[in-house]
Amino acid sequence: MSPLLWGALGAVLIAAELVIPGLFLIWFGGAAMLTGLVTALWHDWGLVNEAGFFTIAAGAAVAVAMIHARRRNASSESDAARINDRAGQLVGRAVTLSEPIVNGQGRVFVGDTLWSVEGPDRPAGAAMLVAGHKGMVLMLRDAVEGR
């Protein structure tokens, strides 16, 4: 086949991906474009070799796409697990005590929410750091430079 035909086939497949999104047409189109490039470099290659190269290139492209999709889904699953863990999202955040911590118990405003906290006894207005949480109770420690 002519390199121009491989290029045209690649362009059609890539354009079809825009009309019918299916994730894989663009990879087949890229494989067809690559086959056209290789065919342009080696003129007398033969249709069987071109078809074989296209098959291998398309398989490799689809494998790369699947590996990329799995990695992307794995990272989004870890983010999705934390989306409803409001207390967990606050870990590491600096806060200022709204009320004093007395006998290890107190409360702090974070945004527009009043949270129960546990930590060392400190007066209202003290700078603290959210070190963790037990359920919906934030565990605080002193916000000291260098930690």
C-alpha positions in Angstrom: 0.0 0.0 0.0 1.1 3.5 -0.5 2.4 5.6 2.4 -0.3 8.1 1.5 -3.0 5.5 1.9 -1.6 4.5 5.3 -1.6 8.2 6.3 -5.1 8.7 5.0 -6.3 5.6 6.9 -4.6 7.0 10.1 -6.3 10.4 9.6 -9.7 8.8 9.1 -9.3 6.7 12.3 -8.1 9.8 14.3 -11.0 11.8 12.9 -13.4 9.0 13.8 -12.2 9.1 17.4 -13.4 12.7 17.5 -16.9 11.7 16.3 -17.2 8.4 18.1 -15.0 8.6 21.2 -13.9 5.0 22.0 -10.4 5.4 23.3 -8.8 3.0 20.9 -9.4 4.5 17.4 -6.8 7.1 18.0 -4.2 4.4 18.8 -5.1 2.5 15.6 -4.8 5.8 13.7 -1.4 6.5 15.2 -0.3 2.9 14.3 -1.5 3.5 10.7 0.4 6.8 10.5 3.6 5.1 11.8 3.1 2.3 9.3 2.8 5.0 6.6 6.1 6.6 7.8 7.9 3.3 7.8 6.5 2.5 4.3 7.7 5.8 3.0 11.2 5.0 4.3 11.3 1.5 2.9 9.6 1.7 -0.5 9.7 -1.9 -1.5 8.4 -3.4 1.7 5.4 -5.5 0.6 1.8 -5.5 1.7 2.3 -8.5 4.0 5.1 -6.8 5.9 3.2 -3.5 6.1 0.1 -5.3 7.5 2.3 -7.2 10.0 4.0 -4.0 11.1 0.6 -2.3 11.5 -0.7 -5.2 13.6 2.3 -5.1 15.9 2.2 -1.3 16.1 -1.5 -1.2 16.9 -1.1 -3.9 19.5 1.7 -2.1 21.2 -0.2 1.2 21.1 -3.3 -0.4 22.6 -1.2 -2.0 25.3 0.4 1.3 26.2 -3.1 2.9 26.3 -4.3 0.2 28.7 -1.3 0.5 31.0 -1.8 4.3 31.1 -5.5 3.9 31.8 -4.9 1.5 34.7 -2.4 3.8 36.3 -4.7 6.7 35.9 -7.6 4.8 37.4 -5.4 3.5 40.3 -4.5 7.1 41.3 -8.0 8.3 41.0 -9.3 5.5 43.2 -6.9 6.5 46.0 -8.2 10.1 45.7 -11.8 8.8 45.6 -11.3 6.9 48.9 -10.5 10.2 50.7 -13.2 12.4 49.1 -15.7 11.8 52.0 -13.1 11.6 54.7 -13.4 15.2 55.8 -11.3 14.8 59.0 -8.6 13.0 57.0 -8.4 15.8 54.5 -7.5 18.2 57.4 -4.4 16.3 58.5 -1.3 18.5 58.2 -3.3 21.7 58.2 -2.5 24.6 60.6 -5.4 25.8 62.8 -6.0 28.4 65.5 -7.9 27.3 68.6 -11.3 28.8 68.8 -11.7 27.7 72.4 -9.0 26.6 74.9 -8.1 22.9 75.2 -8.8 22.0 78.8 -8.2 18.4 80.1 -7.2 17.4 76.5 -10.5 18.4 75.0 -11.4 21.5 73.0 -12.9 22.8 69.8 -11.6 24.7 66.7 -13.2 26.3 63.7 -11.9 25.1 60.3 -13.6 27.0 57.6 -17.3 27.2 58.7 -17.2 24.0 60.7 -16.7 23.6 64.5 -14.6 20.5 65.1 -14.0 18.7 68.4 -10.3 18.3 69.1 -7.9 16.5 71.5 -4.4 17.6 72.3 -2.2 19.3 74.9 -3.9 22.0 77.0 -3.5 25.3 75.3 -5.3 28.7 75.5 -7.7 30.0 72.8 -5.8 31.5 69.9 -2.9 29.1 70.1 -1.5 27.9 66.8 -1.9 24.1 66.4 -1.4 21.5 63.7 -3.8 18.7 62.8 -1.7 15.6 63.4 -4.4 13.0 62.8 -8.0 12.1 63.7 -10.0 9.5 65.5 -13.4 9.4 63.7 -14.6 13.0 63.6 -12.3 14.2 66.4 -9.1 16.0 65.3 -5.9 15.2 67.1 -3.8 18.3 67.5 -0.1 19.0 68.3 1.8 22.3 68.7 2.6 24.1 65.5 6.4 24.6 66.0 8.8 25.7 63.3 11.1 23.0 62.1 8.8 20.0 62.5 
